[in-house]
Amino acid sequence: MGKLEYFDYRKVAKEIKVPDNILREIEDEVKKEFPRDRMMYELHVLRAIKSKYWQKDSEKKKIKIGGGRKGRILNIK
């Protein structure tokens, strides 16, 4: 049996053309927030890529990962 996937965020990332390097950065940052909870990890990666905040034309891009006061800001260069 393969790894259980809750949310097919990779398919969504491919459909909306998220660059591989940005997807990896999002995955790495979310993994810090949810190291043991696969469902929450996948959900937050999906939310981050669907927000399309990473597409904004600026030199330094930021994506908020997580919610509430514990949310982190991911800096993407």
N, CA, C and O atoms as a GROMACS GRO file, in nm:
protein
  308
    1MET      N    1   0.084  -0.119   0.000
    1MET     CA    2   0.000   0.000   0.000
    1MET      C    3   0.088   0.125   0.000
    1MET      O    4   0.186   0.132   0.075
    2GLY      N    5   0.054   0.222  -0.085
    2GLY     CA    6   0.130   0.346  -0.093
    2GLY      C    7   0.093   0.443   0.016
    2GLY      O    8   0.008   0.415   0.102
    3LYS      N    9   0.158   0.558   0.013
    3LYS     CA   10   0.128   0.662   0.110
    3LYS      C   11  -0.015   0.714   0.090
    3LYS      O   12  -0.058   0.738  -0.022
    4LEU      N   13  -0.084   0.729   0.199
    4LEU     CA   14  -0.219   0.783   0.195
    4LEU      C   15  -0.211   0.932   0.167
    4LEU      O   16  -0.135   1.004   0.231
    5GLU      N   17  -0.290   0.979   0.071
    5GLU     CA   18  -0.297   1.121   0.042
    5GLU      C   19  -0.438   1.169   0.072
    5GLU      O   20  -0.536   1.108   0.030
    6TYR      N   21  -0.446   1.278   0.145
    6TYR     CA   22  -0.575   1.337   0.178
    6TYR      C   23  -0.616   1.440   0.074
    6TYR      O   24  -0.732   1.446   0.033
    7PHE      N   25  -0.521   1.520   0.031
    7PHE     CA   26  -0.546   1.628  -0.065
    7PHE      C   27  -0.442   1.617  -0.176
    7PHE      O   28  -0.322   1.610  -0.148
    8ASP      N   29  -0.486   1.616  -0.300
    8ASP     CA   30  -0.392   1.604  -0.412
    8ASP      C   31  -0.340   1.743  -0.449
    8ASP      O   32  -0.369   1.796  -0.556
    9TYR      N   33  -0.260   1.800  -0.358
    9TYR     CA   34  -0.211   1.936  -0.380
    9TYR      C   35  -0.111   1.943  -0.495
    9TYR      O   36  -0.097   2.048  -0.558
   10ARG      N   37  -0.042   1.834  -0.524
   10ARG     CA   38   0.054   1.835  -0.635
   10ARG      C   39  -0.018   1.853  -0.769
   10ARG      O   40   0.032   1.922  -0.858
   11LYS      N   41  -0.133   1.791  -0.783
   11LYS     CA   42  -0.212   1.807  -0.905
   11LYS      C   43  -0.256   1.952  -0.921
   11LYS      O   44  -0.248   2.010  -1.029
   12VAL      N   45  -0.304   2.011  -0.812
   12VAL     CA   46  -0.347   2.151  -0.815
   12VAL      C   47  -0.228   2.242  -0.848
   12VAL      O   48  -0.241   2.334  -0.928
   13ALA      N   49  -0.114   2.215  -0.786
   13ALA     CA   50   0.006   2.295  -0.812
   13ALA      C   51   0.044   2.289  -0.960
   13ALA      O   52   0.081   2.390  -1.019
   14LYS      N   53   0.035   2.172  -1.018
   14LYS     CA   54   0.067   2.156  -1.160
   14LYS      C   55  -0.033   2.231  -1.246
   14LYS      O   56   0.006   2.297  -1.343
   15GLU      N   57  -0.162   2.222  -1.212
   15GLU     CA   58  -0.266   2.288  -1.290
   15GLU      C   59  -0.252   2.440  -1.289
   15GLU      O   60  -0.276   2.505  -1.390
   16ILE      N   61  -0.213   2.496  -1.175
   16ILE     CA   62  -0.201   2.642  -1.168
   16ILE      C   63  -0.057   2.689  -1.187
   16ILE      O   64  -0.025   2.806  -1.163
   17LYS      N   65   0.028   2.596  -1.230
   17LYS     CA   66   0.166   2.626  -1.270
   17LYS      C   67   0.250   2.688  -1.158
   17LYS      O   68   0.316   2.790  -1.178
   18VAL      N   69   0.247   2.624  -1.041
   18VAL     CA   70   0.334   2.666  -0.932
   18VAL      C   71   0.474   2.615  -0.963
   18VAL      O   72   0.490   2.494  -0.984
   19PRO      N   73   0.574   2.701  -0.968
   19PRO     CA   74   0.710   2.655  -0.994
   19PRO      C   75   0.755   2.553  -0.889
   19PRO      O   76   0.721   2.565  -0.771
   20ASP      N   77   0.833   2.454  -0.933
   20ASP     CA   78   0.878   2.348  -0.842
   20ASP      C   79   0.952   2.402  -0.721
   20ASP      O   80   0.932   2.354  -0.609
   21ASN      N   81   1.037   2.502  -0.742
   21ASN     CA   82   1.114   2.556  -0.629
   21ASN      C   83   1.023   2.622  -0.525
   21ASN      O   84   1.050   2.615  -0.405
   22ILE      N   85   0.917   2.687  -0.570
   22ILE     CA   86   0.823   2.750  -0.476
   22ILE      C   87   0.744   2.644  -0.402
   22ILE      O   88   0.721   2.655  -0.282
   23LEU      N   89   0.701   2.540  -0.474
   23LEU     CA   90   0.628   2.431  -0.409
   23LEU      C   91   0.714   2.365  -0.302
   23LEU      O   92   0.664   2.335  -0.194
   24ARG      N   93   0.841   2.342  -0.331
   24ARG     CA   94   0.931   2.281  -0.232
   24ARG      C   95   0.947   2.370  -0.110
   24ARG      O   96   0.949   2.321   0.003
   25GLU      N   97   0.959   2.500  -0.132
   25GLU     CA   98   0.973   2.592  -0.018
   25GLU      C   99   0.847   2.591   0.068
   25GLU      O  100   0.855   2.592   0.191
   26ILE      N  101   0.732   2.589   0.004
   26ILE     CA  102   0.606   2.584   0.078
   26ILE      C  103   0.599   2.454   0.158
   26ILE      O  104   0.566   2.455   0.276
   27GLU      N  105   0.630   2.342   0.092
   27GLU     CA  106   0.628   2.212   0.160
   27GLU      C  107   0.722   2.210   0.280
   27GLU      O  108   0.685   2.162   0.387
   28ASP      N  109   0.843   2.261   0.262
   28ASP     CA  110   0.940   2.262   0.372
   28ASP      C  111   0.891   2.344   0.491
   28ASP      O  112   0.904   2.302   0.606
   29GLU      N  113   0.835   2.460   0.463
   29GLU     CA  114   0.788   2.547   0.570
   29GLU      C  115   0.668   2.485   0.642
   29GLU      O  116   0.660   2.489   0.765
   30VAL      N  117   0.576   2.428   0.567
   30VAL     CA  118   0.458   2.367   0.629
   30VAL      C  119   0.497   2.244   0.710
   30VAL      O  120   0.437   2.217   0.814
   31LYS      N  121   0.598   2.172   0.664
   31LYS     CA  122   0.645   2.053   0.737
   31LYS      C  123   0.695   2.092   0.877
   31LYS      O  124   0.680   2.015   0.972
   32LYS      N  125   0.754   2.210   0.889
   32LYS     CA  126   0.799   2.258   1.021
   32LYS      C  127   0.679   2.279   1.113
   32LYS      O  128   0.687   2.254   1.233
   33GLU      N  129   0.570   2.326   1.057
   33GLU     CA  130   0.449   2.356   1.135
   33GLU      C  131   0.372   2.228   1.173
   33GLU      O  132   0.317   2.218   1.283
   34PHE      N  133   0.370   2.131   1.081
   34PHE     CA  134   0.294   2.008   1.103
   34PHE      C  135   0.380   1.886   1.072
   34PHE      O  136   0.355   1.816   0.973
   35PRO      N  137   0.481   1.858   1.154
   35PRO     CA  138   0.574   1.748   1.122
   35PRO      C  139   0.512   1.609   1.132
   35PRO      O  140   0.562   1.516   1.067
   36ARG      N  141   0.407   1.592   1.210
   36ARG     CA  142   0.352   1.458   1.232
   36ARG      C  143   0.207   1.441   1.185
   36ARG      O  144   0.149   1.333   1.198
   37ASP      N  145   0.150   1.545   1.132
   37ASP     CA  146   0.009   1.540   1.093
   37ASP      C  147  -0.002   1.555   0.942
   37ASP      O  148  -0.006   1.667   0.890
   38ARG      N  149  -0.007   1.444   0.871
   38ARG     CA  150  -0.009   1.443   0.725
   38ARG      C  151  -0.129   1.519   0.668
   38ARG      O  152  -0.115   1.592   0.571
   39MET      N  153  -0.245   1.501   0.729
   39MET     CA  154  -0.365   1.568   0.678
   39MET      C  155  -0.352   1.721   0.687
   39MET      O  156  -0.380   1.792   0.591
   40MET      N  157  -0.309   1.769   0.803
   40MET     CA  158  -0.294   1.914   0.820
   40MET      C  159  -0.183   1.967   0.729
   40MET      O  160  -0.194   2.077   0.675
   41TYR      N  161  -0.076   1.890   0.714
   41TYR     CA  162   0.034   1.928   0.625
   41TYR      C  163  -0.018   1.949   0.483
   41TYR      O  164   0.005   2.054   0.423
   42GLU      N  165  -0.087   1.849   0.431
   42GLU     CA  166  -0.137   1.858   0.294
   42GLU      C  167  -0.239   1.970   0.279
   42GLU      O  168  -0.239   2.042   0.178
   43LEU      N  169  -0.326   1.986   0.377
   43LEU     CA  170  -0.426   2.091   0.372
   43LEU      C  171  -0.362   2.229   0.365
   43LEU      O  172  -0.404   2.313   0.286
   44HIS      N  173  -0.262   2.253   0.447
   44HIS     CA  174  -0.199   2.386   0.450
   44HIS      C  175  -0.113   2.411   0.327
   44HIS      O  176  -0.103   2.526   0.283
   45VAL      N  177  -0.052   2.308   0.271
   45VAL     CA  178   0.020   2.325   0.144
   45VAL      C  179  -0.082   2.363   0.036
   45VAL      O  180  -0.060   2.456  -0.041
   46LEU      N  181  -0.193   2.292   0.032
   46LEU     CA  182  -0.297   2.321  -0.067
   46LEU      C  183  -0.349   2.464  -0.052
   46LEU      O  184  -0.364   2.536  -0.151
   47ARG      N  185  -0.376   2.505   0.070
   47ARG     CA  186  -0.425   2.642   0.093
   47ARG      C  187  -0.324   2.746   0.048
   47ARG      O  188  -0.361   2.848  -0.010
   48ALA      N  189  -0.197   2.720   0.076
   48ALA     CA  190  -0.092   2.816   0.038
   48ALA      C  191  -0.081   2.829  -0.114
   48ALA      O  192  -0.068   2.940  -0.165
   49ILE      N  193  -0.086   2.717  -0.185
   49ILE     CA  194  -0.073   2.729  -0.330
   49ILE      C  195  -0.200   2.785  -0.394
   49ILE      O  196  -0.192   2.858  -0.492
   50LYS      N  197  -0.317   2.751  -0.340
   50LYS     CA  198  -0.442   2.802  -0.396
   50LYS      C  199  -0.461   2.951  -0.369
   50LYS      O  200  -0.536   3.018  -0.440
   51SER      N  201  -0.395   3.003  -0.266
   51SER     CA  202  -0.408   3.146  -0.236
   51SER      C  203  -0.349   3.231  -0.347
   51SER      O  204  -0.388   3.347  -0.365
   52LYS      N  205  -0.256   3.174  -0.421
   52LYS     CA  206  -0.185   3.242  -0.530
   52LYS      C  207  -0.112   3.368  -0.484
   52LYS      O  208  -0.073   3.451  -0.566
   53TYR      N  209  -0.095   3.382  -0.357
   53TYR     CA  210  -0.022   3.497  -0.305
   53TYR      C  211   0.121   3.497  -0.357
   53TYR      O  212   0.180   3.604  -0.374
   54TRP      N  213   0.175   3.380  -0.381
   54TRP     CA  214   0.312   3.366  -0.430
   54TRP      C  215   0.329   3.424  -0.569
   54TRP      O  216   0.442   3.444  -0.613
   55GLN      N  217   0.220   3.452  -0.641
   55GLN     CA  218   0.228   3.504  -0.777
   55GLN      C  219   0.246   3.656  -0.782
   55GLN      O  220   0.281   3.709  -0.888
   56LYS      N  221   0.224   3.724  -0.674
   56LYS     CA  222   0.230   3.870  -0.677
   56LYS      C  223   0.366   3.918  -0.726
   56LYS      O  224   0.470   3.861  -0.691
   57ASP      N  225   0.365   4.021  -0.806
   57ASP     CA  226   0.488   4.075  -0.863
   57ASP      C  227   0.558   4.164  -0.761
   57ASP      O  228   0.531   4.284  -0.750
   58SER      N  229   0.646   4.102  -0.687
   58SER     CA  230   0.728   4.178  -0.594
   58SER      C  231   0.861   4.106  -0.582
   58SER      O  232   0.870   3.987  -0.612
   59GLU      N  233   0.961   4.177  -0.540
   59GLU     CA  234   1.093   4.117  -0.529
   59GLU      C  235   1.096   4.011  -0.421
   59GLU      O  236   1.160   3.907  -0.437
   60LYS      N  237   1.027   4.036  -0.312
   60LYS     CA  238   1.022   3.942  -0.201
   60LYS      C  239   0.878   3.903  -0.179
   60LYS      O  240   0.793   3.988  -0.153
   61LYS      N  241   0.850   3.774  -0.189
   61LYS     CA  242   0.714   3.727  -0.174
   61LYS      C  243   0.698   3.659  -0.040
   61LYS      O  244   0.792   3.598   0.011
   62LYS      N  245   0.579   3.668   0.017
   62LYS     CA  246   0.552   3.606   0.146
   62LYS      C  247   0.422   3.527   0.138
   62LYS      O  248   0.325   3.569   0.074
   63ILE      N  249   0.422   3.414   0.205
   63ILE     CA  250   0.302   3.332   0.214
   63ILE      C  251   0.279   3.302   0.361
   63ILE      O  252   0.370   3.255   0.429
   64LYS      N  253   0.159   3.327   0.410
   64LYS     CA  254   0.127   3.294   0.548
   64LYS      C  255   0.089   3.147   0.556
   64LYS      O  256   0.000   3.100   0.485
   65ILE      N  257   0.158   3.076   0.642
   65ILE     CA  258   0.134   2.934   0.661
   65ILE      C  259   0.071   2.915   0.798
   65ILE      O  260   0.120   2.970   0.897
   66GLY      N  261  -0.035   2.839   0.804
   66GLY     CA  262  -0.101   2.814   0.933
   66GLY      C  263  -0.199   2.926   0.963
   66GLY      O  264  -0.216   3.020   0.885
   67GLY      N  265  -0.262   2.913   1.076
   67GLY     CA  266  -0.362   3.012   1.111
   67GLY      C  267  -0.339   3.070   1.248
   67GLY      O  268  -0.250   3.026   1.322
   68GLY      N  269  -0.418   3.166   1.280
   68GLY     CA  270  -0.411   3.228   1.412
   68GLY      C  271  -0.276   3.292   1.440
   68GLY      O  272  -0.203   3.332   1.349
   69ARG      N  273  -0.245   3.300   1.568
   69ARG     CA  274  -0.120   3.365   1.609
   69ARG      C  275   0.002   3.280   1.577
   69ARG      O  276   0.114   3.331   1.570
   70LYS      N  277  -0.019   3.149   1.559
   70LYS     CA  278   0.093   3.061   1.529
   70LYS      C  279   0.132   3.061   1.382
   70LYS      O  280   0.231   3.000   1.345
   71GLY      N  281   0.056   3.128   1.300
   71GLY     CA  282   0.085   3.130   1.157
   71GLY      C  283   0.225   3.185   1.132
   71GLY      O  284   0.270   3.277   1.200
   72ARG      N  285   0.291   3.129   1.035
   72ARG     CA  286   0.425   3.172   1.000
   72ARG      C  287   0.421   3.240   0.864
   72ARG      O  288   0.330   3.216   0.784
   73ILE      N  289   0.519   3.324   0.839
   73ILE     CA  290   0.531   3.389   0.709
   73ILE      C  291   0.648   3.323   0.636
   73ILE      O  292   0.759   3.316   0.689
   74LEU      N  293   0.621   3.275   0.516
   74LEU     CA  294   0.723   3.212   0.434
   74LEU      C  295   0.774   3.318   0.337
   74LEU      O  296   0.697   3.372   0.258
   75ASN      N  297   0.902   3.346   0.341
   75ASN     CA  298   0.963   3.440   0.249
   75ASN      C  299   1.013   3.365   0.127
   75ASN      O  300   1.090   3.270   0.140
   76ILE      N  301   0.970   3.407   0.011
   76ILE     CA  302   1.012   3.345  -0.114
   76ILE      C  303   1.082   3.450  -0.196
   76ILE      O  304   1.028   3.558  -0.221
   77LYS      N  305   1.203   3.418  -0.238
   77LYS     CA  306   1.283   3.514  -0.316
   77LYS      C  307   1.282   3.478  -0.461
   77LYS      O  308   1.344   3.547  -0.542
   0.00000   0.00000   0.00000
